[in-house]
Amino acid sequence: TPNVSIIGYPAAYTHFDKTPFSHMHDLVHLTKTLVMLALIAQDAEWQAQFL
């Protein structure tokens, strides 16, 4: 389906050589990107009805 996106979790040390961590600004940017992708990826009929 076009509404499914497989993503990874942005973090440092993801291979467990140290304790994994992430930066909040990375998560905020990821969230903004996914919201925009979800809005843009819809077909024209959906956009006309909801945007």
Gaussian input, Z-matrix of N, CA and C with variables (Angstrom, degrees):
# hf/3-21g

backbone

0 1
 N
 C     1     B1
 C     2     B2     1     A1
 N     3     B3     2     A2     1     D1
 C     4     B4     3     A3     2     D2
 C     5     B5     4     A4     3     D3
 N     6     B6     5     A5     4     D4
 C     7     B7     6     A6     5     D5
 C     8     B8     7     A7     6     D6
 N     9     B9     8     A8     7     D7
 C    10    B10     9     A9     8     D8
 C    11    B11    10    A10     9     D9
 N    12    B12    11    A11    10    D10
 C    13    B13    12    A12    11    D11
 C    14    B14    13    A13    12    D12
 N    15    B15    14    A14    13    D13
 C    16    B16    15    A15    14    D14
 C    17    B17    16    A16    15    D15
 N    18    B18    17    A17    16    D16
 C    19    B19    18    A18    17    D17
 C    20    B20    19    A19    18    D18
 N    21    B21    20    A20    19    D19
 C    22    B22    21    A21    20    D20
 C    23    B23    22    A22    21    D21
 N    24    B24    23    A23    22    D22
 C    25    B25    24    A24    23    D23
 C    26    B26    25    A25    24    D24
 N    27    B27    26    A26    25    D25
 C    28    B28    27    A27    26    D26
 C    29    B29    28    A28    27    D27
 N    30    B30    29    A29    28    D28
 C    31    B31    30    A30    29    D29
 C    32    B32    31    A31    30    D30
 N    33    B33    32    A32    31    D31
 C    34    B34    33    A33    32    D32
 C    35    B35    34    A34    33    D33
 N    36    B36    35    A35    34    D34
 C    37    B37    36    A36    35    D35
 C    38    B38    37    A37    36    D36
 N    39    B39    38    A38    37    D37
 C    40    B40    39    A39    38    D38
 C    41    B41    40    A40    39    D39
 N    42    B42    41    A41    40    D40
 C    43    B43    42    A42    41    D41
 C    44    B44    43    A43    42    D42
 N    45    B45    44    A44    43    D43
 C    46    B46    45    A45    44    D44
 C    47    B47    46    A46    45    D45
 N    48    B48    47    A47    46    D46
 C    49    B49    48    A48    47    D47
 C    50    B50    49    A49    48    D48
 N    51    B51    50    A50    49    D49
 C    52    B52    51    A51    50    D50
 C    53    B53    52    A52    51    D51
 N    54    B54    53    A53    52    D52
 C    55    B55    54    A54    53    D53
 C    56    B56    55    A55    54    D54
 N    57    B57    56    A56    55    D55
 C    58    B58    57    A57    56    D56
 C    59    B59    58    A58    57    D57
 N    60    B60    59    A59    58    D58
 C    61    B61    60    A60    59    D59
 C    62    B62    61    A61    60    D60
 N    63    B63    62    A62    61    D61
 C    64    B64    63    A63    62    D62
 C    65    B65    64    A64    63    D63
 N    66    B66    65    A65    64    D64
 C    67    B67    66    A66    65    D65
 C    68    B68    67    A67    66    D66
 N    69    B69    68    A68    67    D67
 C    70    B70    69    A69    68    D68
 C    71    B71    70    A70    69    D69
 N    72    B72    71    A71    70    D70
 C    73    B73    72    A72    71    D71
 C    74    B74    73    A73    72    D72
 N    75    B75    74    A74    73    D73
 C    76    B76    75    A75    74    D74
 C    77    B77    76    A76    75    D75
 N    78    B78    77    A77    76    D76
 C    79    B79    78    A78    77    D77
 C    80    B80    79    A79    78    D78
 N    81    B81    80    A80    79    D79
 C    82    B82    81    A81    80    D80
 C    83    B83    82    A82    81    D81
 N    84    B84    83    A83    82    D82
 C    85    B85    84    A84    83    D83
 C    86    B86    85    A85    84    D84
 N    87    B87    86    A86    85    D85
 C    88    B88    87    A87    86    D86
 C    89    B89    88    A88    87    D87
 N    90    B90    89    A89    88    D88
 C    91    B91    90    A90    89    D89
 C    92    B92    91    A91    90    D90
 N    93    B93    92    A92    91    D91
 C    94    B94    93    A93    92    D92
 C    95    B95    94    A94    93    D93
 N    96    B96    95    A95    94    D94
 C    97    B97    96    A96    95    D95
 C    98    B98    97    A97    96    D96
 N    99    B99    98    A98    97    D97
 C   100   B100    99    A99    98    D98
 C   101   B101   100   A100    99    D99
 N   102   B102   101   A101   100   D100
 C   103   B103   102   A102   101   D101
 C   104   B104   103   A103   102   D102
 N   105   B105   104   A104   103   D103
 C   106   B106   105   A105   104   D104
 C   107   B107   106   A106   105   D105
 N   108   B108   107   A107   106   D106
 C   109   B109   108   A108   107   D107
 C   110   B110   109   A109   108   D108
 N   111   B111   110   A110   109   D109
 C   112   B112   111   A111   110   D110
 C   113   B113   112   A112   111   D111
 N   114   B114   113   A113   112   D112
 C   115   B115   114   A114   113   D113
 C   116   B116   115   A115   114   D114
 N   117   B117   116   A116   115   D115
 C   118   B118   117   A117   116   D116
 C   119   B119   118   A118   117   D117
 N   120   B120   119   A119   118   D118
 C   121   B121   120   A120   119   D119
 C   122   B122   121   A121   120   D120
 N   123   B123   122   A122   121   D121
 C   124   B124   123   A123   122   D122
 C   125   B125   124   A124   123   D123
 N   126   B126   125   A125   124   D124
 C   127   B127   126   A126   125   D125
 C   128   B128   127   A127   126   D126
 N   129   B129   128   A128   127   D127
 C   130   B130   129   A129   128   D128
 C   131   B131   130   A130   129   D129
 N   132   B132   131   A131   130   D130
 C   133   B133   132   A132   131   D131
 C   134   B134   133   A133   132   D132
 N   135   B135   134   A134   133   D133
 C   136   B136   135   A135   134   D134
 C   137   B137   136   A136   135   D135
 N   138   B138   137   A137   136   D136
 C   139   B139   138   A138   137   D137
 C   140   B140   139   A139   138   D138
 N   141   B141   140   A140   139   D139
 C   142   B142   141   A141   140   D140
 C   143   B143   142   A142   141   D141
 N   144   B144   143   A143   142   D142
 C   145   B145   144   A144   143   D143
 C   146   B146   145   A145   144   D144
 N   147   B147   146   A146   145   D145
 C   148   B148   147   A147   146   D146
 C   149   B149   148   A148   147   D147
 N   150   B150   149   A149   148   D148
 C   151   B151   150   A150   149   D149
 C   152   B152   151   A151   150   D150

   B1=1.4524
   B2=1.5215
   B3=1.3185
   B4=1.4601
   B5=1.5290
   B6=1.3265
   B7=1.4610
   B8=1.5222
   B9=1.3231
   B10=1.4589
   B11=1.5168
   B12=1.3053
   B13=1.4603
   B14=1.5222
   B15=1.3172
   B16=1.4571
   B17=1.5239
   B18=1.3274
   B19=1.4602
   B20=1.5169
   B21=1.3036
   B22=1.4571
   B23=1.5151
   B24=1.2930
   B25=1.4627
   B26=1.5214
   B27=1.3309
   B28=1.4583
   B29=1.5277
   B30=1.2993
   B31=1.4645
   B32=1.5204
   B33=1.3056
   B34=1.4598
   B35=1.5205
   B36=1.3150
   B37=1.4720
   B38=1.5256
   B39=1.3139
   B40=1.4603
   B41=1.5251
   B42=1.3186
   B43=1.4686
   B44=1.5207
   B45=1.3247
   B46=1.4591
   B47=1.5280
   B48=1.3385
   B49=1.4576
   B50=1.5250
   B51=1.3243
   B52=1.4691
   B53=1.5311
   B54=1.3144
   B55=1.4648
   B56=1.5303
   B57=1.3366
   B58=1.4628
   B59=1.5321
   B60=1.3104
   B61=1.4602
   B62=1.5197
   B63=1.3100
   B64=1.4605
   B65=1.5213
   B66=1.2999
   B67=1.4624
   B68=1.5290
   B69=1.3119
   B70=1.4646
   B71=1.5268
   B72=1.3327
   B73=1.4624
   B74=1.5302
   B75=1.3353
   B76=1.4632
   B77=1.5229
   B78=1.3271
   B79=1.4633
   B80=1.5239
   B81=1.3274
   B82=1.4668
   B83=1.5251
   B84=1.3314
   B85=1.4630
   B86=1.5281
   B87=1.3254
   B88=1.4620
   B89=1.5271
   B90=1.3175
   B91=1.4613
   B92=1.5241
   B93=1.3220
   B94=1.4669
   B95=1.5259
   B96=1.3182
   B97=1.4633
   B98=1.5201
   B99=1.3288
   B100=1.4638
   B101=1.5246
   B102=1.3206
   B103=1.4666
   B104=1.5241
   B105=1.3262
   B106=1.4641
   B107=1.5271
   B108=1.3243
   B109=1.4619
   B110=1.5239
   B111=1.3177
   B112=1.4653
   B113=1.5270
   B114=1.3206
   B115=1.4637
   B116=1.5227
   B117=1.3145
   B118=1.4641
   B119=1.5265
   B120=1.3281
   B121=1.4647
   B122=1.5244
   B123=1.3068
   B124=1.4642
   B125=1.5287
   B126=1.3131
   B127=1.4599
   B128=1.5320
   B129=1.3171
   B130=1.4680
   B131=1.5281
   B132=1.3236
   B133=1.4721
   B134=1.5278
   B135=1.3233
   B136=1.4666
   B137=1.5251
   B138=1.3341
   B139=1.4650
   B140=1.5191
   B141=1.3307
   B142=1.4673
   B143=1.5214
   B144=1.3144
   B145=1.4605
   B146=1.5263
   B147=1.3210
   B148=1.4603
   B149=1.5278
   B150=1.3210
   B151=1.4747
   B152=1.4938
   A1=109.23
   A2=118.43
   A3=120.41
   A4=113.17
   A5=118.22
   A6=120.85
   A7=112.90
   A8=117.91
   A9=121.68
   A10=108.96
   A11=116.21
   A12=121.71
   A13=108.98
   A14=116.99
   A15=121.33
   A16=107.55
   A17=115.65
   A18=119.95
   A19=109.79
   A20=115.19
   A21=120.60
   A22=109.67
   A23=116.51
   A24=121.37
   A25=108.49
   A26=119.15
   A27=120.97
   A28=111.22
   A29=116.23
   A30=119.77
   A31=109.47
   A32=115.22
   A33=121.45
   A34=108.61
   A35=116.53
   A36=123.51
   A37=111.17
   A38=116.74
   A39=119.54
   A40=113.30
   A41=117.67
   A42=120.02
   A43=111.26
   A44=116.45
   A45=123.61
   A46=114.31
   A47=116.48
   A48=117.23
   A49=110.58
   A50=116.69
   A51=124.10
   A52=106.83
   A53=117.47
   A54=120.52
   A55=109.61
   A56=118.56
   A57=120.72
   A58=111.89
   A59=116.40
   A60=121.76
   A61=108.26
   A62=115.81
   A63=120.20
   A64=108.90
   A65=115.02
   A66=121.61
   A67=108.51
   A68=116.71
   A69=120.82
   A70=111.99
   A71=118.18
   A72=118.49
   A73=111.01
   A74=118.08
   A75=120.19
   A76=110.89
   A77=116.82
   A78=120.34
   A79=111.83
   A80=117.07
   A81=120.84
   A82=109.89
   A83=117.49
   A84=120.83
   A85=111.06
   A86=116.86
   A87=120.32
   A88=110.78
   A89=117.22
   A90=121.15
   A91=111.28
   A92=117.13
   A93=120.73
   A94=110.69
   A95=116.58
   A96=121.06
   A97=111.36
   A98=116.98
   A99=120.10
   A100=112.07
   A101=117.38
   A102=120.39
   A103=109.93
   A104=116.94
   A105=119.99
   A106=111.03
   A107=116.87
   A108=120.69
   A109=110.74
   A110=116.83
   A111=120.62
   A112=111.29
   A113=117.55
   A114=120.54
   A115=112.01
   A116=117.00
   A117=121.20
   A118=111.72
   A119=117.64
   A120=121.66
   A121=113.71
   A122=118.61
   A123=121.08
   A124=110.26
   A125=115.89
   A126=119.40
   A127=110.46
   A128=115.60
   A129=121.42
   A130=112.12
   A131=117.57
   A132=120.55
   A133=111.08
   A134=117.10
   A135=121.47
   A136=109.97
   A137=116.89
   A138=120.30
   A139=111.27
   A140=117.67
   A141=120.76
   A142=111.33
   A143=116.85
   A144=120.07
   A145=112.41
   A146=118.61
   A147=120.89
   A148=115.27
   A149=118.51
   A150=118.08
   A151=111.34
   D1=152.33
   D2=-179.29
   D3=-74.87
   D4=-8.86
   D5=-176.81
   D6=-95.92
   D7=12.63
   D8=-179.20
   D9=-114.81
   D10=131.46
   D11=178.30
   D12=-131.53
   D13=128.15
   D14=177.42
   D15=-95.18
   D16=122.04
   D17=-178.57
   D18=-130.84
   D19=161.23
   D20=173.00
   D21=-102.02
   D22=161.90
   D23=178.76
   D24=-87.00
   D25=121.64
   D26=-177.92
   D27=-73.23
   D28=118.64
   D29=-178.94
   D30=-157.83
   D31=163.00
   D32=173.87
   D33=-99.68
   D34=151.28
   D35=178.85
   D36=62.03
   D37=43.94
   D38=-177.61
   D39=-75.33
   D40=-7.64
   D41=177.99
   D42=-96.63
   D43=14.41
   D44=171.32
   D45=64.85
   D46=25.76
   D47=171.29
   D48=-78.20
   D49=-21.50
   D50=171.77
   D51=-140.93
   D52=174.92
   D53=178.73
   D54=-66.51
   D55=123.87
   D56=179.71
   D57=-63.99
   D58=145.95
   D59=175.44
   D60=-150.45
   D61=165.55
   D62=175.85
   D63=-139.08
   D64=161.41
   D65=178.95
   D66=-101.01
   D67=137.16
   D68=-177.61
   D69=-59.79
   D70=-38.03
   D71=-178.68
   D72=-64.66
   D73=-30.98
   D74=175.16
   D75=-65.31
   D76=-41.54
   D77=179.54
   D78=-68.51
   D79=-36.34
   D80=177.50
   D81=-64.85
   D82=-44.73
   D83=179.34
   D84=-64.98
   D85=-39.32
   D86=177.13
   D87=-62.04
   D88=-43.98
   D89=179.67
   D90=-62.55
   D91=-44.97
   D92=178.63
   D93=-60.58
   D94=-42.15
   D95=-179.85
   D96=-64.46
   D97=-43.11
   D98=-179.25
   D99=-67.41
   D100=-36.11
   D101=177.01
   D102=-64.85
   D103=-45.43
   D104=178.76
   D105=-63.00
   D106=-42.05
   D107=178.09
   D108=-61.21
   D109=-42.62
   D110=-179.88
   D111=-63.45
   D112=-36.11
   D113=179.89
   D114=-75.96
   D115=-40.17
   D116=-176.42
   D117=-75.79
   D118=-31.96
   D119=-173.28
   D120=-73.93
   D121=-6.91
   D122=-179.15
   D123=-76.64
   D124=156.46
   D125=179.11
   D126=-74.75
   D127=170.00
   D128=-174.26
   D129=-62.27
   D130=-36.39
   D131=179.65
   D132=-64.23
   D133=-43.65
   D134=178.93
   D135=-64.50
   D136=-43.98
   D137=179.61
   D138=-61.97
   D139=-40.26
   D140=179.67
   D141=-65.24
   D142=-34.40
   D143=-177.55
   D144=-79.18
   D145=-39.03
   D146=-170.38
   D147=-109.40
   D148=-16.01
   D149=-178.15
   D150=-105.18

